[in-house]
Amino acid sequence: MERREWLARAFEEQRPHLRAVAYRMLGSLTEADDAVQESWLRLDRSEDTIDDFRAWLTTVVGRICLDVLRARRARPDDIRPWVPEPIVSDDPSDDPEEQAMAADSVSLALLVVLERLRPAERVAFVLHDVFDMPFDDIGRIVGRSAVATRQLASRARRSVRGGTLPAETDIRVQRRVVDAFLAASRSGDFEALLEVLDPDVIFHVGSGRRGTPSVTVTGARPVAERIMSRGSPLAPLARLATVNGSVGAIVGDPEHPIAVVAFTVSNDRIVAIDLVANPPSIRRLDTNG
C-alpha cells in the first residue's frame, strides 16, 4: 500500500474524533470541517515520524482552531455575539436516547459559555477537561508552560461552572416540560407558561447575523412577557426537535428555520432557553455531519 493511501485510511479513522474536538472549540461544524480538512493537508505534506496519530492530529487541529479563535477576536468590526451551528434531528421516529448519544451532549448552553472564553482558555479547557490531553502537550499548542496552561484551564473551568446550569438528563422528562411550554405559548396562557419556567430562568437570543448584538432576559415573568409579546405568534410554527442532544424546537421551515431553540430543564422547570435566530446553517444527525 502506498504511503499516501495508508495515511488517508489512518486519517479517516481519526476524523470523527477530530470533528468532535474542533466543534467544541469553534461551535460550528462548518468551521470544524474546514479545520479537519486543513489538518489532513498538513499531514499529507508532513515528513514527521508519527508514533501516535491521534495525538499528532489533535495537536494540529488544536493549533488550527486556536488560530481561528484568535482571528475572530482580532476583527473589531465582527461582534460575533453567538453564531453556533446547531446539531438537529427533527425526525420524530428517531430514538431520543440515540439522538442524545449521537450529539454527544454538546449543549448549546455550553457553547454559549465557551464563546466567552479567551482563545487559549477555550483550547486548554476543551483539550484537557473534555479530551484528557496532558497539559505539557496543550502548552505546546498555546505557547505556554504546563503550569500556565493548567491555570488557563482552571480559569476556563470556573467560567464554565459558573455559566452552565444542572440539566435533566431524562429525555422523556425534557420532552414533557418542553411540550407544556409550547402548549402554553400556542394558547397564550401566561399563567401556564409561568408554571413551566424556573423563577430564575435565563433566555438568551443570539442572531445568526454577524454584528448583531445578542439579547439576554432573566426571570420567569420578564421571559414569559417576551415570549407572549414576540414568540407567541410563531409558536404554532414550532415543533419538537433534538438540538445538540437535548429536547428543543425548530421554528418554521426545517430546512430554513426562523429559529432553533434549545431548552435546559431542571427539577421539572425550564431553567434556560437558548435561541438561535435565523441560524446560518444547521446539521442533521442523519447526514453523518
C-alpha positions as CSV (number, residue, x, y, z in Angstrom):
1,M,0.0,0.0,0.0
2,E,1.4,3.4,-0.9
3,R,2.2,5.8,1.9
4,R,-0.5,8.4,0.9
5,E,-3.2,5.7,0.8
6,W,-2.1,4.4,4.2
7,L,-2.1,8.0,5.6
8,A,-5.6,8.6,4.2
9,R,-7.0,5.5,5.8
10,A,-5.4,6.3,9.1
11,F,-6.7,9.8,8.9
12,E,-10.3,8.7,8.2
13,E,-10.2,6.6,11.4
14,Q,-9.5,9.8,13.3
15,R,-11.9,12.1,11.5
16,P,-14.9,11.7,14.0
17,H,-12.6,12.5,16.9
18,L,-11.1,15.5,15.2
19,R,-14.5,16.9,14.2
20,A,-15.6,16.5,17.9
21,V,-12.6,18.4,19.1
22,A,-12.9,21.2,16.5
23,Y,-16.7,21.6,17.0
24,R,-16.3,22.1,20.7
25,M,-13.6,24.7,20.1
26,L,-15.3,26.6,17.3
27,G,-19.0,26.0,17.9
28,S,-19.5,25.4,14.2
29,L,-19.4,22.2,12.2
30,T,-18.7,24.1,9.0
31,E,-15.6,25.6,10.5
32,A,-14.8,22.3,12.3
33,D,-14.8,20.5,8.9
34,D,-12.5,23.2,7.5
35,A,-10.1,22.7,10.4
36,V,-10.2,18.9,10.0
37,Q,-9.5,19.3,6.2
38,E,-6.6,21.6,6.9
39,S,-5.2,19.0,9.3
40,W,-5.3,16.4,6.5
41,L,-3.4,18.8,4.2
42,R,-0.7,19.3,6.8
43,L,-0.5,15.6,7.5
44,D,-0.2,14.9,3.7
45,R,2.7,17.4,3.5
46,S,4.4,16.4,6.7
47,E,7.6,14.4,6.8
48,D,7.4,13.8,10.5
49,T,7.7,10.3,12.0
50,I,4.4,9.9,13.8
51,D,4.1,7.4,16.6
52,D,0.6,8.4,17.8
53,F,-1.7,9.5,15.0
54,R,-4.5,10.7,17.3
55,A,-2.2,12.8,19.5
56,W,-0.4,14.3,16.4
57,L,-3.6,15.2,14.6
58,T,-5.3,16.5,17.7
59,T,-2.4,18.8,18.3
60,V,-2.6,20.1,14.7
61,V,-6.3,20.6,14.9
62,G,-5.8,22.4,18.2
63,R,-3.4,24.8,16.6
64,I,-5.7,25.5,13.6
65,C,-8.6,26.2,15.9
66,L,-6.6,28.5,18.1
67,D,-5.7,30.5,15.0
68,V,-9.3,30.7,14.0
69,L,-10.4,31.8,17.5
70,R,-7.7,34.5,17.6
71,A,-8.6,35.7,14.2
72,R,-12.2,36.2,15.3
73,R,-11.2,38.4,18.2
74,A,-8.8,40.4,16.0
75,R,-11.7,41.6,13.9
76,P,-13.1,44.7,15.6
77,D,-16.0,45.0,13.2
78,D,-17.1,41.5,13.9
79,I,-19.0,41.4,17.2
80,R,-19.8,37.8,16.7
81,P,-22.1,37.5,19.8
82,W,-23.0,33.8,19.3
83,V,-23.3,32.1,16.0
84,P,-23.3,28.4,16.7
85,E,-24.3,25.8,14.2
86,P,-26.8,23.6,16.0
87,I,-26.9,19.8,15.5
88,V,-30.5,19.0,15.0
89,S,-32.7,16.0,14.5
90,D,-36.4,16.7,13.7
91,D,-37.4,13.2,12.8
92,P,-40.0,12.1,15.5
93,S,-39.3,8.4,14.7
94,D,-35.7,8.8,15.9
95,D,-35.0,7.3,19.3
96,P,-34.3,10.2,21.6
97,E,-31.6,8.4,23.6
98,E,-29.8,7.6,20.5
99,Q,-30.1,11.2,19.4
100,A,-28.6,12.3,22.7
101,M,-25.7,9.9,22.3
102,A,-25.1,10.9,18.7
103,A,-24.9,14.6,19.6
104,D,-22.6,13.6,22.5
105,S,-24.3,16.1,24.8
106,V,-22.6,19.2,23.4
107,S,-25.3,21.6,24.6
108,L,-25.9,25.0,23.1
109,A,-25.8,26.3,26.7
110,L,-22.2,25.1,27.0
111,L,-21.3,26.6,23.6
112,V,-22.6,29.9,24.7
113,V,-20.3,29.9,27.7
114,L,-17.3,28.7,25.7
115,E,-17.8,31.6,23.3
116,R,-17.0,33.9,26.2
117,L,-13.6,32.4,26.9
118,R,-10.3,33.7,25.6
119,P,-9.0,31.5,22.8
120,A,-6.2,29.9,24.8
121,E,-8.6,29.3,27.7
122,R,-11.0,27.6,25.4
123,V,-8.4,25.4,23.8
124,A,-6.9,24.4,27.2
125,F,-10.3,23.6,28.7
126,V,-11.6,21.6,25.7
127,L,-8.4,19.6,25.2
128,H,-7.8,18.8,28.9
129,D,-11.3,18.6,30.5
130,V,-13.1,17.1,27.6
131,F,-10.4,15.1,25.8
132,D,-7.9,14.5,28.6
133,M,-4.9,15.8,26.8
134,P,-1.9,16.4,29.2
135,F,-1.0,20.0,30.0
136,D,2.5,19.6,28.6
137,D,1.1,18.8,25.2
138,I,-1.5,21.6,25.3
139,G,1.2,24.0,26.4
140,R,3.0,23.4,23.1
141,I,-0.2,24.4,21.3
142,V,-0.9,27.6,23.2
143,G,2.7,28.6,23.7
144,R,2.7,28.4,27.5
145,S,4.3,26.3,30.1
146,A,2.5,23.3,31.6
147,V,1.9,25.3,34.8
148,A,0.5,28.3,32.9
149,T,-1.7,26.1,30.8
150,R,-3.1,24.4,33.9
151,Q,-4.1,27.9,35.1
152,L,-5.8,28.7,31.8
153,A,-7.9,25.5,32.1
154,S,-8.7,26.3,35.7
155,R,-10.0,29.8,34.8
156,A,-12.0,28.4,32.0
157,R,-13.4,25.7,34.3
158,R,-14.6,28.3,36.8
159,S,-16.3,30.2,34.0
160,V,-18.0,27.1,32.7
161,R,-19.2,26.0,36.1
162,G,-20.5,29.5,36.8
163,G,-22.2,29.8,33.5
164,T,-23.9,26.5,33.0
165,L,-26.8,25.0,34.9
166,P,-27.5,21.5,36.1
167,A,-29.7,19.8,33.5
168,E,-32.2,17.0,33.5
169,T,-30.8,14.0,31.6
170,D,-34.0,12.0,31.1
171,I,-35.2,12.8,27.6
172,R,-38.8,11.9,28.5
173,V,-38.9,14.5,31.2
174,Q,-37.4,17.1,29.0
175,R,-40.0,16.4,26.3
176,R,-42.9,16.6,28.8
177,V,-41.7,20.0,30.1
178,V,-41.0,21.4,26.6
179,D,-44.3,20.2,25.4
180,A,-46.0,22.1,28.2
181,F,-44.0,25.2,27.3
182,L,-45.0,25.0,23.6
183,A,-48.7,24.4,24.5
184,A,-48.8,27.4,26.8
185,S,-47.1,29.5,24.2
186,R,-49.5,28.5,21.5
187,S,-52.6,29.1,23.6
188,G,-51.4,32.4,25.0
189,D,-51.8,31.0,28.6
190,F,-49.5,33.3,30.6
191,E,-50.0,31.6,33.9
192,A,-49.3,28.1,32.4
193,L,-46.2,29.5,30.9
194,L,-45.0,30.8,34.3
195,E,-45.7,27.4,35.8
196,V,-43.2,25.7,33.5
197,L,-40.4,28.4,33.8
198,D,-38.0,28.4,36.7
199,P,-38.2,31.7,38.7
200,D,-34.6,32.5,37.6
201,V,-34.9,31.3,34.0
202,I,-32.4,32.8,31.5
203,F,-33.5,33.4,28.0
204,H,-30.7,34.0,25.5
205,V,-31.3,35.1,21.9
206,G,-28.4,35.1,19.5
207,S,-28.7,36.1,15.9
208,G,-27.2,34.3,13.0
209,R,-26.2,37.6,11.5
210,R,-22.7,38.8,12.3
211,G,-22.5,42.2,14.0
212,T,-25.9,41.9,15.6
213,P,-25.9,42.0,19.4
214,S,-27.4,39.2,21.4
215,V,-30.1,39.6,24.0
216,T,-30.5,38.1,27.4
217,V,-33.6,38.2,29.6
218,T,-33.8,36.8,33.1
219,G,-36.6,35.9,35.4
220,A,-39.8,34.0,34.8
221,R,-42.2,36.9,34.4
222,P,-39.9,39.0,32.0
223,V,-39.2,35.9,29.9
224,A,-42.9,34.9,29.8
225,E,-43.8,38.5,28.8
226,R,-41.2,38.5,26.0
227,I,-42.4,35.1,24.7
228,M,-46.0,36.2,24.8
229,S,-45.3,39.5,23.0
230,R,-42.9,38.3,20.4
231,G,-42.8,34.5,20.3
232,S,-46.5,33.5,20.7
233,P,-47.4,34.3,17.1
234,L,-44.6,32.0,16.0
235,A,-45.4,29.2,18.5
236,P,-47.8,27.4,16.0
237,L,-44.8,27.1,13.7
238,A,-42.6,25.4,16.3
239,R,-42.2,21.6,16.6
240,L,-40.1,19.4,18.8
241,A,-36.6,18.5,17.7
242,T,-33.5,17.2,19.3
243,V,-30.9,20.0,19.5
244,N,-27.4,19.1,20.4
245,G,-28.6,16.1,22.4
246,S,-31.4,17.7,24.3
247,V,-35.1,18.3,23.5
248,G,-35.6,21.6,21.7
249,A,-37.6,23.0,18.9
250,I,-37.4,24.1,15.3
251,V,-39.5,27.2,14.3
252,G,-40.6,27.4,10.7
253,D,-39.3,25.5,7.7
254,P,-37.0,22.8,8.9
255,E,-34.6,23.4,6.0
256,H,-34.5,27.2,6.5
257,P,-35.9,27.7,10.0
258,I,-36.7,31.1,11.6
259,A,-35.1,29.8,14.8
260,V,-33.7,26.8,16.5
261,V,-34.3,26.6,20.3
262,A,-32.6,24.6,22.9
263,F,-34.0,24.2,26.4
264,T,-32.3,23.3,29.7
265,V,-34.7,21.5,32.1
266,S,-34.0,21.0,35.8
267,N,-36.5,19.9,38.5
268,D,-39.4,19.9,36.1
269,R,-38.8,23.5,35.1
270,I,-37.1,25.3,32.2
271,V,-34.0,27.0,33.6
272,A,-32.5,28.2,30.4
273,I,-33.7,28.9,26.8
274,D,-31.1,29.4,24.1
275,L,-32.5,30.6,20.8
276,V,-30.5,30.9,17.5
277,A,-32.5,33.3,15.3
278,N,-32.0,32.8,11.6
279,P,-29.3,30.3,12.0
280,P,-26.7,30.4,9.2
281,S,-26.9,26.6,8.9
282,I,-27.9,23.6,10.9
283,R,-26.8,20.0,10.7
284,R,-28.9,16.9,10.8
285,L,-27.8,13.8,12.8
286,D,-28.6,11.5,9.9
287,T,-26.3,13.3,7.5
288,N,-23.1,12.0,9.2
289,G,-22.0,15.6,9.6
